[in-house]
Amino acid sequence: MLNSKQISHLKSLAHAIKPVVQIGIKGLSNSVINEIKLNLKAHELIKIQVQENDKANRALILASICEKVGAESINHIGKQIVIYKANDKTKIVLPY
């Protein structure tokens, strides 16, 4: 579980990154989940573009992603969501 200082640090890092996964009209398929897992393994902190107009549905998608891949929700602004999952050999140094 991340503390507020760590989440704030990850939010600041997320500003510079571009979305690496897009979730389209078909929603959250197994191939999308696998793509998210691959990108989390490579980058730890990723941004996802969600093509869903309803904010409540985007929040459900975010919760579902976090549950399925074991990641933590960092941010949800508009149609972009940011998630984080530390690797065994972490690349991102988090403050305490």
Backbone hydrogen bonds in HBPLUS format (Angstrom, degrees):
<---DONOR---> <-ACCEPTOR-->    atom                        ^
c    i                          cat <-CA-CA->   ^        H-A-AA   ^      H-
h    n   atom  resd res      DA  || num        DHA   H-A  angle D-A-AA Bond
n    s   type  num  typ     dist DA aas  dist angle  dist       angle   num
A0007-ILE N   A0003-ASN O   3.02 MM   4  6.32 160.9  2.06 156.6 162.4     1
A0008-SER N   A0004-SER O   2.96 MM   4  6.04 158.5  2.00 142.3 148.4     2
A0009-HIS N   A0005-LYS O   3.02 MM   4  6.23 152.3  2.10 140.5 147.9     3
A0010-LEU N   A0006-GLN O   2.94 MM   4  6.23 158.6  1.99 150.1 155.5     4
A0011-LYS N   A0007-ILE O   2.85 MM   4  6.09 152.5  1.93 150.1 158.1     5
A0012-SER N   A0008-SER O   3.08 MM   4  6.34 154.4  2.15 144.9 151.0     6
A0013-LEU N   A0009-HIS O   3.09 MM   4  6.43 149.4  2.19 144.0 152.5     7
A0014-ALA N   A0010-LEU O   2.92 MM   4  6.09 143.0  2.06 143.3 153.7     8
A0017-ILE N   A0014-ALA O   3.18 MM   3  5.39 149.8  2.28 105.7 114.4     9
A0020-VAL N   A0047-LYS O   2.94 MM  27  6.15 149.9  2.03 164.6 160.7    10
A0049-GLN N   A0021-VAL O   2.92 MM  28  6.32 161.5  1.96 163.2 164.7    11
A0023-ILE N   A0049-GLN O   2.78 MM  26  6.21 163.0  1.81 165.8 171.8    12
A0051-GLN N   A0023-ILE O   2.84 MM  28  5.99 170.8  1.84 172.3 173.3    13
A0027-GLY N   A0024-GLY O   3.14 MM   3  5.64 156.8  2.19 110.4 117.4    14
A0033-ILE N   A0029-SER O   3.09 MM   4  6.42 159.2  2.13 150.0 155.4    15
A0034-ASN N   A0030-ASN O   2.93 MM   4  6.17 157.6  1.98 149.1 155.0    16
A0035-GLU N   A0031-SER O   2.98 MM   4  6.17 151.8  2.07 140.7 148.2    17
A0036-ILE N   A0032-VAL O   2.92 MM   4  6.20 153.3  1.99 149.4 156.7    18
A0037-LYS N   A0033-ILE O   2.93 MM   4  6.23 158.4  1.98 149.8 155.5    19
A0038-LEU N   A0034-ASN O   2.97 MM   4  6.23 160.0  2.01 149.2 154.1    20
A0039-ASN N   A0035-GLU O   3.04 MM   4  6.23 162.9  2.07 148.2 152.5    21
A0040-LEU N   A0036-ILE O   2.85 MM   4  6.05 153.8  1.91 151.4 159.2    22
A0041-LYS N   A0037-LYS O   2.98 MM   4  6.16 154.9  2.04 147.1 153.7    23
A0042-ALA N   A0038-LEU O   3.07 MM   4  6.33 146.5  2.19 141.6 150.8    24
A0043-HIS N   A0039-ASN O   2.79 MM   4  5.85 157.8  1.84 150.7 156.7    25
A0044-GLU N   A0040-LEU O   2.75 MM   4  4.44 144.1  1.87 119.6 130.4    26
A0085-LYS N   A0044-GLU O   2.92 MM  41  5.14 150.4  2.01 138.6 148.3    27
A0046-ILE N   A0083-ILE O   3.02 MM  37  5.69 160.9  2.06 159.8 165.7    28
A0083-ILE N   A0046-ILE O   3.02 MM  37  5.69 155.9  2.08 156.9 164.4    29
A0048-ILE N   A0081-ILE O   2.74 MM  33  5.21 163.2  1.77 158.2 163.6    30
A0081-ILE N   A0048-ILE O   2.87 MM  33  5.21 161.8  1.91 151.0 157.2    31
A0050-VAL N   A0079-LYS O   2.74 MM  29  5.14 169.0  1.75 161.5 164.5    32
A0058-ARG N   A0054-ASP O   3.03 MM   4  6.39 152.5  2.11 150.1 158.5    33
A0059-ALA N   A0055-LYS O   2.93 MM   4  6.22 152.1  2.01 149.0 156.5    34
A0060-LEU N   A0056-ALA O   3.03 MM   4  6.35 149.3  2.12 142.6 150.8    35
A0061-ILE N   A0057-ASN O   2.91 MM   4  6.19 153.4  1.98 147.0 154.4    36
A0062-LEU N   A0058-ARG O   2.91 MM   4  6.16 158.8  1.95 148.5 154.1    37
A0063-ALA N   A0059-ALA O   2.98 MM   4  6.22 162.8  2.01 147.9 152.1    38
A0064-SER N   A0060-LEU O   2.90 MM   4  6.06 156.5  1.96 146.2 153.1    39
A0065-ILE N   A0061-ILE O   2.88 MM   4  6.11 158.5  1.93 152.7 158.2    40
A0066-CYS N   A0062-LEU O   3.02 MM   4  6.24 173.5  2.02 155.9 157.3    41
A0067-GLU N   A0063-ALA O   3.03 MM   4  6.20 155.5  2.09 145.2 151.9    42
A0068-LYS N   A0064-SER O   2.95 MM   4  6.11 161.8  1.98 150.5 155.3    43
A0069-VAL N   A0065-ILE O   2.96 MM   4  6.08 158.2  2.00 162.3 166.5    44
A0070-GLY N   A0066-CYS O   2.92 MM   4  5.37 124.6  2.24 132.6 143.0    45
A0071-ALA N   A0066-CYS O   3.13 MM   5  4.61 132.0  2.37 121.0 130.8    46
A0072-GLU N   A0084-TYR O   2.76 MM  12  5.22 165.9  1.78 152.0 156.4    47
A0084-TYR N   A0072-GLU O   2.92 MM  12  5.22 152.3  1.99 145.2 154.3    48
A0074-ILE N   A0082-VAL O   2.85 MM   8  5.34 166.8  1.86 153.7 150.9    49
A0075-ASN N   A0082-VAL O   3.29 MM   7  4.98 160.1  2.33 129.6 130.6    50
A0082-VAL N   A0075-ASN O   2.86 MM   7  4.98 161.1  1.90 143.6 142.7    51
A0077-ILE N   A0080-GLN O   2.94 MM   3  5.49 143.1  2.08 161.9 169.9    52
A0080-GLN N   A0077-ILE O   2.99 MM   3  5.49 162.8  2.02 137.0 139.4    53
